[in-house]
Amino acid sequence: MTLAILKPTNIQLVLGPSNIAEHIPLTNTPGGSPLNSYRKEVKKQAILKALEETRWNRTAAAEKLDIPFRQIRHRLEKFGIV
């Protein structure tokens, strides 16, 4: 199963079969709009899930998420994961 974190139709693959609207914060955050904050959190959770499933193999996680390895490296730094 491939997770594509940039495709809104695949958000449920990360969050599960729940109502997506209940996960979106209703107030603005310092990082921008609630939707932008939510999207960042979904991307972060997708990366963490892929890393756990691949035992923190970044190359395999990037392939699983269908994103280039350089992009996963950038996001790991951006989200402060590594």
C-alpha positions as CSV (number, residue, x, y, z in Angstrom):
1,M,0.0,0.0,0.0
2,T,1.4,3.4,-1.0
3,L,0.6,6.5,0.9
4,A,0.6,9.8,-1.0
5,I,0.6,12.5,1.5
6,L,-0.1,15.3,-1.0
7,K,-3.3,13.7,-2.2
8,P,-6.4,14.7,-0.1
9,T,-8.1,11.4,-0.9
10,N,-5.4,9.5,1.0
11,I,-5.7,11.5,4.2
12,Q,-8.0,8.7,5.6
13,L,-5.2,6.2,5.0
14,V,-3.2,8.1,7.7
15,L,-6.0,8.9,10.1
16,G,-8.2,5.9,9.6
17,P,-11.9,5.8,8.6
18,S,-12.9,8.6,10.9
19,N,-14.6,11.9,10.1
20,I,-11.8,14.2,8.8
21,A,-13.6,17.4,9.8
22,E,-13.4,16.5,13.5
23,H,-9.5,16.6,13.3
24,I,-9.3,20.1,11.9
25,P,-8.7,22.7,14.6
26,L,-11.2,25.5,14.7
27,T,-8.8,28.3,15.8
28,N,-5.9,30.0,14.1
29,T,-2.5,28.9,15.2
30,P,0.8,30.9,15.1
31,G,1.9,28.8,12.0
32,G,-1.0,30.1,9.8
33,S,-4.5,29.0,9.1
34,P,-6.1,25.9,10.8
35,L,-6.2,24.0,7.5
36,N,-2.4,24.6,6.9
37,S,-1.6,23.5,10.4
38,Y,-3.7,20.4,9.9
39,R,-2.1,19.6,6.6
40,K,1.4,19.9,8.2
41,E,0.3,17.6,11.0
42,V,-1.1,15.0,8.5
43,K,2.2,15.1,6.5
44,K,4.2,14.7,9.7
45,Q,2.1,11.8,10.9
46,A,2.3,10.1,7.5
47,I,6.1,10.3,7.6
48,L,6.3,9.0,11.1
49,K,4.0,6.1,10.3
50,A,6.0,5.2,7.2
51,L,9.3,5.4,9.2
52,E,7.9,3.1,11.9
53,E,6.7,0.6,9.3
54,T,10.1,0.6,7.6
55,R,12.1,0.5,10.9
56,W,13.3,4.1,10.2
57,N,14.7,3.3,6.8
58,R,14.3,6.7,5.1
59,T,14.7,5.4,1.6
60,A,12.0,2.7,2.1
61,A,9.8,5.3,3.8
62,A,10.1,7.7,0.8
63,E,9.2,4.9,-1.6
64,K,6.2,3.9,0.6
65,L,5.0,7.5,0.6
66,D,5.8,7.9,-3.2
67,I,8.0,10.9,-2.6
68,P,11.6,11.5,-3.5
69,F,14.2,10.7,-0.9
70,R,15.4,14.4,-0.9
71,Q,11.9,15.5,0.0
72,I,11.6,13.2,2.9
73,R,15.0,14.4,4.2
74,H,13.8,18.0,3.9
75,R,10.6,17.3,5.7
76,L,12.3,15.4,8.5
77,E,14.4,18.5,9.1
78,K,11.5,20.9,8.7
79,F,9.3,19.0,11.2
80,G,12.3,18.5,13.6
81,I,12.0,14.7,13.5
82,V,15.8,14.1,12.9
